[in-house]
Amino acid sequence: MKWNALAGQSSSLCKALSVIGDRWTLLILNQCFLRLRRYGEIQSSLGLSKPLLAARLKKMVRLGVLKKVSSRKSARVHEYLLTEKGRQLYPVLLALVKWGNALAEEEAQPSIHEHVPCGRQRE
C-alpha cells in the first residue's frame, strides 16, 4: 500500500499516518515546536534535501498542520507556523521522545520539555 492510499482508509490510525507517518515530517514538526519557522532554518538544522523539505512543508500546509505566512521582516521571506491542528501533535511528539529515552542506553533528556507559548495570537 502506498502512503497516499492510507488517507482513504477508514482507520483513524491510517488517516493520521497519512499526514505524519514518515520520519522527516515528524522531525520537521519537532523543529517547528522548537520555534524554527523559516525554510532555511529548518533545512540547515536537519540537513535534509531542499526538494524533500519543500515537499513535506507543502503537504503539511495543504493538510492544515502548518500555515505559510509572510515574515514580519520581508514579504519575500516566508515562515511556517503551527496551526491548531499542528499544535495538537505536541503530545504525540513528546510521547515519542519519552519512549525514545526509555529505549536509550544512557539517560537522555527530551528535546521538547514543555511548550512555551510563542506569543503569537491563536486562531
C-alpha positions as semicolon CSV with decimal commas, in nm:
position;residue;x (nm);y (nm);z (nm)
1;M;0,000;0,000;0,000
2;K;0,134;0,345;-0,089
3;W;0,138;0,635;0,158
4;N;-0,125;0,826;-0,038
5;A;-0,363;0,531;-0,012
6;L;-0,360;0,547;0,368
7;A;-0,575;0,861;0,375
8;G;-0,856;0,675;0,201
9;Q;-0,871;0,401;0,464
10;S;-1,144;0,405;0,728
11;S;-0,897;0,351;1,013
12;S;-0,818;0,662;1,216
13;L;-0,460;0,541;1,255
14;C;-0,422;0,514;0,875
15;K;-0,557;0,867;0,833
16;A;-0,315;1,003;1,096
17;L;-0,020;0,818;0,943
18;S;-0,103;0,959;0,601
19;V;-0,031;1,303;0,748
20;I;0,263;1,244;0,984
21;G;0,375;0,889;0,910
22;D;0,727;0,949;0,781
23;R;1,033;1,041;0,983
24;W;1,104;1,370;0,807
25;T;0,758;1,508;0,874
26;L;0,794;1,434;1,244
27;L;1,142;1,586;1,254
28;I;1,021;1,899;1,073
29;L;0,734;1,931;1,319
30;N;0,980;1,896;1,605
31;Q;1,180;2,188;1,465
32;C;0,860;2,394;1,441
33;F;0,788;2,323;1,808
34;L;1,142;2,440;1,882
35;R;1,046;2,771;1,714
36;L;1,229;2,729;1,385
37;R;0,996;2,886;1,131
38;R;1,190;2,964;0,816
39;Y;1,269;2,720;0,539
40;G;1,645;2,781;0,564
41;E;1,650;2,736;0,941
42;I;1,467;2,405;0,920
43;Q;1,676;2,284;0,625
44;S;2,010;2,361;0,789
45;S;1,907;2,219;1,128
46;L;1,801;1,885;0,979
47;G;2,035;1,867;0,680
48;L;1,772;1,718;0,455
49;S;1,749;1,790;0,085
50;K;1,569;2,103;-0,027
51;P;1,323;1,916;-0,255
52;L;1,229;1,679;0,028
53;L;1,179;1,965;0,274
54;A;0,976;2,163;0,020
55;A;0,751;1,864;-0,047
56;R;0,691;1,794;0,323
57;L;0,620;2,160;0,404
58;K;0,382;2,189;0,110
59;K;0,196;1,877;0,223
60;M;0,168;1,998;0,583
61;V;0,036;2,334;0,464
62;R;-0,214;2,164;0,233
63;L;-0,335;1,941;0,517
64;G;-0,364;2,231;0,762
65;V;-0,087;2,127;1,002
66;L;0,123;2,435;0,919
67;K;0,039;2,766;0,762
68;K;0,272;2,964;0,538
69;V;0,283;3,337;0,613
70;S;0,496;3,630;0,504
71;S;0,766;3,721;0,751
72;R;0,729;4,039;0,951
73;K;1,066;4,149;0,815
74;S;1,010;4,086;0,444
75;A;0,716;3,986;0,228
76;R;0,958;3,778;0,016
77;V;1,052;3,562;0,315
78;H;0,800;3,311;0,446
79;E;0,755;3,142;0,778
80;Y;0,583;2,815;0,858
81;L;0,368;2,834;1,169
82;L;0,190;2,557;1,350
83;T;-0,187;2,570;1,320
84;E;-0,418;2,445;1,593
85;K;-0,418;2,107;1,416
86;G;-0,037;2,113;1,422
87;R;-0,018;2,216;1,788
88;Q;-0,240;1,920;1,875
89;L;0,050;1,695;1,769
90;Y;0,266;1,818;2,058
91;P;0,167;1,534;2,296
92;V;0,238;1,282;2,020
93;L;0,593;1,412;1,970
94;L;0,651;1,435;2,343
95;A;0,536;1,074;2,388
96;L;0,778;0,961;2,114
97;V;1,065;1,147;2,283
98;K;0,984;0,987;2,618
99;W;0,959;0,645;2,455
100;G;1,294;0,702;2,283
101;N;1,452;0,797;2,615
102;A;1,330;0,474;2,768
103;L;1,498;0,281;2,486
104;A;1,827;0,468;2,511
105;E;2,114;0,304;2,696
106;E;2,207;0,625;2,868
107;E;1,951;0,861;3,013
108;A;1,886;1,137;2,760
109;Q;1,682;1,447;2,804
110;P;1,399;1,501;2,558
111;S;1,447;1,780;2,313
112;I;1,097;1,902;2,396
113;H;1,025;1,955;2,765
114;E;0,723;2,176;2,778
115;H;0,551;2,407;2,537
116;V;0,643;2,771;2,584
117;P;0,383;2,995;2,423
118;C;0,530;3,166;2,122
119;G;0,346;3,488;2,184
120;R;0,154;3,471;1,859
121;Q;-0,217;3,509;1,878
122;R;-0,405;3,181;1,840
123;E;-0,650;3,138;1,561
